[in-house]
Amino acid sequence: MKPRAIAKHVGILTAPDSFLHAYERLGVIEEPLTPSWRRRIAFAFLFPQR
């Protein structure tokens, strides 16, 4: 995960400080959205509300 690199990972925010994502060998997990992960966010959007 280097600056200007192509994004190869996706996460879904489940609460203000936690998110879901998948590791190849661990599967889908929910974990804290730490400062380390926050620095890696390249883009964010909201799903349309009904």
DSSP file (Angstrom, degrees, kcal/mol; ACC not computed):
  #  RESIDUE AA STRUCTURE BP1 BP2  ACC     N-H-->O    O-->H-N    N-H-->O    O-->H-N    TCO  KAPPA ALPHA  PHI   PSI    X-CA   Y-CA   Z-CA
    1    1 A M              0   0    0      0, 0.0     6,-0.1     0, 0.0     3,-0.0   0.000 360.0 360.0 360.0  86.7    0.0    0.0    0.0
    2    2 A K    >   -     0   0    0      4,-0.1     3,-2.1     1,-0.1     0, 0.0  -0.752 360.0 -82.3-108.0 154.8    2.1    2.8   -1.3
    3    3 A P  T 3  S+     0   0    0      0, 0.0     3,-0.1     0, 0.0    -1,-0.1  -0.291 116.4  10.5 -54.2 137.9    1.1    6.4   -2.2
    4    4 A R  T 3  S+     0   0    0      1,-0.2     2,-0.1    -3,-0.0     3,-0.1   0.537  97.1 138.1  68.8   9.6   -0.4    6.6   -5.7
    5    5 A A    <   -     0   0    0     -3,-2.1     2,-0.2     1,-0.1    -1,-0.2  -0.429  65.0 -91.7 -80.2 160.2   -0.6    2.7   -6.0
    6    6 A I        -     0   0    0     -2,-0.1     2,-0.2    -3,-0.1    -4,-0.1  -0.528  45.9-110.1 -70.7 134.1   -3.7    1.0   -7.4
    7    7 A A        +     0   0    0     -2,-0.2    -1,-0.1     1,-0.1     3,-0.1  -0.473  41.1 170.0 -67.4 132.6   -6.2    0.1   -4.7
    8    8 A K        +     0   0    0     -2,-0.2     2,-0.3    -3,-0.0    -1,-0.1   0.114  56.2  59.9-129.1  19.0   -6.4   -3.6   -4.2
    9    9 A H        -     0   0    0      2,-0.0     2,-0.4    12,-0.0    12,-0.0  -0.990  57.5-161.6-148.4 150.4   -8.5   -3.8   -1.0
   10   10 A V        -     0   0    0     -2,-0.3    12,-0.5    12,-0.1     2,-0.3  -0.989   6.6-175.4-136.0 146.2  -12.0   -2.8    0.0
   11   11 A G        -     0   0    0     -2,-0.4     2,-0.5    10,-0.1    10,-0.2  -0.957  16.9-141.2-136.7 157.2  -13.6   -2.3    3.4
   12   12 A I  E     -A   20   0A   0      8,-2.2     8,-2.7    -2,-0.3     2,-0.3  -0.979  21.8-129.0-121.9 120.8  -17.2   -1.4    4.5
   13   13 A L  E     +A   19   0A   0     -2,-0.5     6,-0.3     6,-0.2     4,-0.0  -0.522  28.3 174.6 -68.9 126.7  -17.6    0.9    7.5
   14   14 A T  E     -     0   0A   0      4,-2.1     5,-0.2     1,-0.4    -1,-0.2   0.590  69.6  -2.3-108.5 -17.2  -19.9   -0.7   10.0
   15   15 A A  E >  S-A   18   0A   0      3,-1.5     3,-1.3     0, 0.0    -1,-0.4  -0.927  90.8 -83.7-160.4 169.9  -19.6    2.0   12.8
   16   16 A P  T 3  S+     0   0    0      0, 0.0    -3,-0.0     0, 0.0     3,-0.0   0.802 128.6  26.1 -55.8 -27.9  -17.6    5.2   13.1
   17   17 A D  T 3  S+     0   0    0     15,-0.0    16,-2.5    -4,-0.0     2,-0.3   0.143 115.6  61.4-125.7  22.0  -14.6    3.3   14.3
   18   18 A S  E <   -AB  15  32A   0     -3,-1.3    -4,-2.1    14,-0.3    -3,-1.5  -0.991  52.2-178.9-146.0 156.3  -14.9   -0.2   12.9
   19   19 A F  E     -AB  13  31A   0     12,-2.3    12,-2.3    -2,-0.3     2,-0.4  -0.982  23.7-121.8-150.8 159.2  -15.0   -1.8    9.4
   20   20 A L  E     +AB  12  30A   0     -8,-2.7    -8,-2.2    -2,-0.3     2,-0.3  -0.830  40.8 144.7-100.0 140.3  -15.4   -5.1    7.6
   21   21 A H  E     - B   0  29A   0      8,-2.1     8,-3.0    -2,-0.4     2,-0.4  -0.955  37.8-112.5-161.2 175.4  -12.8   -6.4    5.2
   22   22 A A  E     - B   0  28A   0    -12,-0.5     2,-0.4    -2,-0.3     6,-0.2  -0.929  10.6-158.5-124.2 140.4  -11.2   -9.6    4.1
   23   23 A Y  E  >  - B   0  27A   0      4,-2.3     4,-2.4    -2,-0.4    -2,-0.0  -0.901  30.6-121.8-107.3 144.0   -7.8  -11.2    4.5
   24   24 A E  T  4 S+     0   0    0     -2,-0.4    -1,-0.1     1,-0.2     4,-0.1   0.876 109.6  26.4 -54.7 -43.0   -6.9  -14.0    2.0
   25   25 A R  T  4 S+     0   0    0      1,-0.1    -1,-0.2     2,-0.1    -3,-0.0   0.644 125.8  45.7 -98.8 -15.9   -6.3  -16.6    4.7
   26   26 A L  T  4 S-     0   0    0      1,-0.3    -2,-0.2     3,-0.0     2,-0.2   0.687  93.8-144.3 -99.0 -21.3   -8.5  -15.3    7.5
   27   27 A G  E  <  -B   23   0A   0     -4,-2.4    -4,-2.3     2,-0.1     2,-0.4  -0.527  53.5 -13.2  87.1-160.0  -11.7  -14.5    5.6
   28   28 A V  E    S+B   22   0A   0     -6,-0.2     2,-0.3    -2,-0.2    -6,-0.3  -0.627  71.9 172.1 -81.9 130.9  -14.0  -11.6    6.4
   29   29 A I  E     -B   21   0A   0     -8,-3.0    -8,-2.1    -2,-0.4     2,-0.5  -0.950  29.3-136.4-136.1 156.8  -13.4   -9.9    9.7
   30   30 A E  E     +B   20   0A   0     -2,-0.3   -10,-0.2   -10,-0.2   -12,-0.0  -0.959  37.3 157.2-110.5 131.4  -14.6   -6.8   11.6
   31   31 A E  E     -B   19   0A   0    -12,-2.3   -12,-2.3    -2,-0.5    -2,-0.0  -0.947  45.1 -72.2-148.1 167.6  -11.9   -4.8   13.3
   32   32 A P  E     -B   18   0A   0      0, 0.0     2,-1.6     0, 0.0   -14,-0.3  -0.294  40.3-122.9 -62.9 144.0  -11.2   -1.3   14.6
   33   33 A L        -     0   0    0    -16,-2.5   -15,-0.1     4,-0.1   -20,-0.0  -0.689  44.5-170.2 -86.5  85.8  -10.6    1.5   12.0
   34   34 A T     >  -     0   0    0     -2,-1.6     4,-2.7     1,-0.1     3,-0.2  -0.200  38.2-102.0 -75.4 165.0   -7.2    2.4   13.4
   35   35 A P  H  > S+     0   0    0      0, 0.0     4,-2.0     0, 0.0     5,-0.1   0.855 123.2  58.8 -55.6 -34.3   -5.1    5.4   12.4
   36   36 A S  H  > S+     0   0    0      1,-0.2     4,-0.5     2,-0.2    -3,-0.1   0.930 110.1  40.7 -61.7 -45.9   -3.0    3.0   10.3
   37   37 A W  H >4 S+     0   0    0     -3,-0.2     3,-1.2     1,-0.2     4,-0.4   0.894 110.4  58.8 -69.4 -39.1   -6.0    2.0    8.2
   38   38 A R  H >< S+     0   0    0     -4,-2.7     3,-1.3     1,-0.3    -2,-0.2   0.875 100.2  57.0 -57.7 -38.5   -7.4    5.5    8.1
   39   39 A R  H 3< S+     0   0    0     -4,-2.0    -1,-0.3     1,-0.2    -2,-0.2   0.765 104.0  54.7 -63.5 -23.9   -4.2    6.7    6.4
   40   40 A R  T << S+     0   0    0     -3,-1.2     2,-0.3    -4,-0.5    -1,-0.2   0.495  74.9 120.1 -91.0  -3.7   -4.8    4.2    3.6
   41   41 A I    <   +     0   0    0     -3,-1.3     3,-0.1    -4,-0.4    -3,-0.0  -0.474  32.2 174.0 -66.3 121.8   -8.3    5.3    2.7
   42   42 A A        +     0   0    0      1,-0.4     2,-0.3    -2,-0.3    -1,-0.2   0.738  63.8   0.2 -98.7 -29.8   -8.2    6.3   -0.9
   43   43 A F        -     0   0    0      2,-0.0    -1,-0.4     0, 0.0     2,-0.3  -0.986  57.8-170.6-159.6 149.2  -11.9    7.0   -1.5
   44   44 A A        +     0   0    0     -2,-0.3     2,-0.3    -3,-0.1    -3,-0.0  -0.995   8.8 170.0-144.5 146.7  -15.2    6.9    0.4
   45   45 A F        -     0   0    0     -2,-0.3     2,-0.4     0, 0.0    -2,-0.0  -0.975  27.9-119.5-150.7 162.3  -18.9    7.1   -0.6
   46   46 A L        -     0   0    0     -2,-0.3     3,-0.1     3,-0.0    -2,-0.0  -0.821  26.9-120.3-102.5 141.5  -22.3    6.7    0.8
   47   47 A F        -     0   0    0     -2,-0.4    -1,-0.0     1,-0.1     0, 0.0  -0.544  45.4 -92.3 -73.0 147.6  -24.9    4.2   -0.5
   48   48 A P        -     0   0    0      0, 0.0     2,-0.3     0, 0.0    -1,-0.1  -0.326  39.8-131.5 -61.0 141.9  -28.1    5.9   -1.6
   49   49 A Q              0   0    0      1,-0.1    -3,-0.0    -3,-0.1     0, 0.0  -0.722 360.0 360.0 -93.9 146.8  -30.8    6.2    1.1
   50   50 A R              0   0    0     -2,-0.3    -1,-0.1     0, 0.0     0, 0.0   0.452 360.0 360.0 -86.8 360.0  -34.3    5.1    0.4
